[in-house]
Amino acid sequence: MTARAWKTLALGVVVIATAGVFAATQGRSSLSTKTSASWGLYSSAQWELVATSFAGRGFARDSVRVVTAIRLANGQPFALIGGRSHTGRTCFAVGRGMGLGATICRISQPLIVFSAPDTCTACSPGGPPLRTRSILVLVRRDVTVTMISQRHESGVGVVPAGADFAFNSSFVRPGARLRARDAAGRVLASITFSSAS
């Protein structure tokens, strides 16, 4: 390697190292950015009401947060909200707008699915919006999940939900199916979505 090539290489290393130091001290990565407890789906006043209502069921107020969520086409939040009890147990409730559903503290089934009618304008270009569903799903810790839609099966990304997991999906079309499998690949649950009406 020539002296000029070595100098160019050394300069490149210095530039990369400097950029790395800048990113570490000045920049922000997505991993270091803190997500708001309400995911920005609720105004501050709305979130205070929802979180206080959930905390009133016996949960530490500072632990209440959105686990996974979707903003429906009508603008309403559709959210899985979780919190820790004063004894350390994590429980959940589904928020539909400002209302909260029943409290769930035990996930005994492979999947617990919550569904809301929705529409997808991009799914039918030039036509009326397609009627679809948006779903929130609690996933028992010992299963993996796939979704079959339009004859394609793909894995589903999940987020932690206490000791278990959760995910959301928008624009679920009629006929789409969720499958939950155990570690041996056996199907433990299969859920098919019917008409979104």
C-alpha positions as CSV (number, residue, x, y, z in Angstrom):
1,M,0.0,0.0,0.0
2,T,1.4,3.5,-0.9
3,A,1.9,6.3,1.6
4,R,-1.0,8.2,0.0
5,A,-3.3,5.2,0.4
6,W,-2.3,4.8,4.1
7,K,-3.0,8.6,4.7
8,T,-6.4,8.3,3.1
9,L,-7.2,5.2,5.2
10,A,-6.1,6.9,8.4
11,L,-8.1,10.0,7.6
12,G,-11.2,7.8,6.9
13,V,-10.7,6.1,10.3
14,V,-10.5,9.5,12.1
15,V,-13.7,10.7,10.3
16,I,-15.6,7.6,11.2
17,A,-14.4,7.7,14.8
18,T,-15.3,11.4,15.1
19,A,-18.8,10.7,13.7
20,G,-19.2,7.9,16.2
21,V,-18.2,10.1,19.1
22,F,-20.6,12.8,17.9
23,A,-23.4,10.3,17.6
24,A,-22.7,9.0,21.1
25,T,-22.6,12.4,22.7
26,Q,-25.0,14.5,20.7
27,G,-27.2,12.3,18.6
28,R,-30.1,10.1,19.7
29,S,-30.7,6.6,18.6
30,S,-34.1,5.1,18.5
31,L,-33.1,2.8,21.4
32,S,-32.4,5.8,23.6
33,T,-35.5,7.7,22.8
34,K,-38.1,7.2,25.5
35,T,-41.6,6.5,24.2
36,S,-44.4,8.3,26.0
37,A,-46.6,6.1,28.2
38,S,-49.6,7.0,26.0
39,W,-47.8,6.5,22.7
40,G,-49.1,9.9,21.7
41,L,-52.6,8.4,21.1
42,Y,-54.2,10.5,23.8
43,S,-53.9,14.1,24.8
44,S,-52.4,14.7,28.2
45,A,-55.8,15.3,29.8
46,Q,-57.2,12.1,28.1
47,W,-54.3,10.0,29.2
48,E,-54.6,11.2,32.8
49,L,-58.2,10.0,32.8
50,V,-57.5,6.7,31.2
51,A,-54.4,6.0,33.3
52,T,-56.1,7.0,36.5
53,S,-59.0,4.8,35.7
54,F,-56.8,1.8,35.1
55,A,-54.7,2.6,38.2
56,G,-57.9,2.7,40.3
57,R,-58.2,-1.1,39.7
58,G,-55.3,-1.6,42.0
59,F,-52.2,-0.7,39.8
60,A,-49.3,1.6,40.5
61,R,-50.1,4.8,38.6
62,D,-46.5,5.2,37.4
63,S,-46.5,1.7,35.8
64,V,-49.5,2.3,33.6
65,R,-48.7,2.5,29.9
66,V,-49.7,1.5,26.4
67,V,-48.2,-1.9,25.5
68,T,-49.2,-1.8,21.9
69,A,-51.9,0.2,20.0
70,I,-53.4,1.4,16.7
71,R,-55.1,4.7,15.8
72,L,-58.2,3.6,13.9
73,A,-59.2,5.3,10.7
74,N,-61.9,7.2,12.6
75,G,-59.2,8.7,14.8
76,Q,-60.0,6.7,18.0
77,P,-57.2,5.0,19.9
78,F,-57.4,1.2,20.1
79,A,-54.9,0.3,22.8
80,L,-53.7,-2.6,25.0
81,I,-52.9,-0.9,28.3
82,G,-50.8,-2.5,31.0
83,G,-49.8,-1.9,34.5
84,R,-48.2,-3.5,37.6
85,S,-50.2,-4.2,40.7
86,H,-48.9,-3.2,44.1
87,T,-48.0,-6.9,44.5
88,G,-45.9,-6.9,41.3
89,R,-48.4,-8.6,39.0
90,T,-48.8,-7.2,35.4
91,C,-52.3,-7.0,34.0
92,F,-53.9,-5.5,30.9
93,A,-57.1,-3.9,29.7
94,V,-58.1,-2.9,26.2
95,G,-58.8,0.8,25.6
96,R,-61.4,1.7,23.0
97,G,-61.3,5.5,22.8
98,M,-61.6,6.6,26.4
99,G,-63.3,3.3,27.6
100,L,-61.5,0.4,29.3
101,G,-62.5,-3.2,29.0
102,A,-62.1,-6.0,31.5
103,T,-58.9,-6.5,33.4
104,I,-56.8,-9.5,32.2
105,C,-54.1,-10.8,34.5
106,R,-53.7,-14.4,33.3
107,I,-53.0,-15.5,29.7
108,S,-54.1,-19.2,29.8
109,Q,-55.0,-19.5,26.1
110,P,-52.3,-19.3,23.4
111,L,-53.8,-16.1,22.0
112,I,-56.3,-13.6,23.3
113,V,-57.5,-11.5,20.4
114,F,-59.3,-8.1,20.5
115,S,-60.7,-6.7,17.3
116,A,-62.2,-3.4,16.0
117,P,-63.8,-2.6,12.7
118,D,-61.6,-0.4,10.6
119,T,-61.1,0.8,7.0
120,C,-58.2,1.0,4.6
121,T,-58.2,3.6,1.9
122,A,-54.8,2.5,0.5
123,C,-56.1,-1.1,0.1
124,S,-58.4,-0.2,-2.7
125,P,-56.9,2.6,-4.8
126,G,-59.5,4.5,-6.8
127,G,-62.4,2.7,-5.0
128,P,-64.2,3.0,-1.7
129,P,-62.1,2.2,1.4
130,L,-61.9,-1.5,2.1
131,R,-63.6,-2.6,5.3
132,T,-60.9,-4.4,7.4
133,R,-60.2,-5.1,11.1
134,S,-57.5,-3.9,13.4
135,I,-56.4,-6.3,16.1
136,L,-54.6,-6.3,19.4
137,V,-53.3,-9.7,20.5
138,L,-51.9,-11.1,23.8
139,V,-49.6,-14.0,23.1
140,R,-48.8,-16.6,25.7
141,R,-45.0,-16.8,26.3
142,D,-44.6,-20.4,25.1
143,V,-46.0,-19.9,21.6
144,T,-45.0,-18.3,18.3
145,V,-47.5,-16.7,16.0
146,T,-47.9,-16.4,12.2
147,M,-50.4,-14.6,10.1
148,I,-51.8,-16.0,6.9
149,S,-53.2,-13.3,4.6
150,Q,-53.8,-13.5,0.8
151,R,-52.2,-17.0,0.8
152,H,-48.9,-15.8,2.4
153,E,-47.8,-16.9,5.8
154,S,-45.4,-14.7,7.8
155,G,-44.1,-14.4,11.3
156,V,-45.4,-11.7,13.6
157,G,-43.2,-9.4,15.6
158,V,-44.1,-9.2,19.3
159,V,-43.3,-6.8,22.2
160,P,-43.0,-7.8,25.8
161,A,-46.3,-7.8,27.8
162,G,-45.3,-8.7,31.4
163,A,-44.0,-12.3,31.2
164,D,-45.9,-12.8,27.9
165,F,-46.0,-10.9,24.6
166,A,-48.4,-8.7,22.5
167,F,-48.7,-7.3,19.0
168,N,-51.1,-5.3,16.9
169,S,-52.0,-5.4,13.2
170,S,-54.0,-3.0,11.0
171,F,-55.9,-3.7,7.9
172,V,-56.6,-7.4,8.6
173,R,-58.7,-8.6,5.7
174,P,-61.6,-11.0,5.9
175,G,-60.2,-14.6,5.6
176,A,-56.9,-13.7,7.2
177,R,-55.8,-16.3,9.9
178,L,-53.6,-16.3,13.0
179,R,-51.9,-19.5,14.0
180,A,-50.1,-20.1,17.3
181,R,-47.6,-23.0,17.5
182,D,-45.7,-24.5,20.3
183,A,-41.9,-25.2,20.3
184,A,-42.5,-28.5,18.5
185,G,-44.4,-26.7,15.7
186,R,-47.8,-28.1,16.7
187,V,-50.7,-25.7,16.0
188,L,-52.3,-24.8,19.3
189,A,-54.8,-22.2,18.0
190,S,-56.0,-21.0,14.6
191,I,-58.2,-18.0,14.4
192,T,-59.9,-16.9,11.1
193,F,-61.2,-13.4,10.7
194,S,-64.6,-13.1,9.1
195,S,-66.2,-10.0,7.5
196,A,-65.1,-6.7,8.9
197,S,-68.7,-5.4,9.1
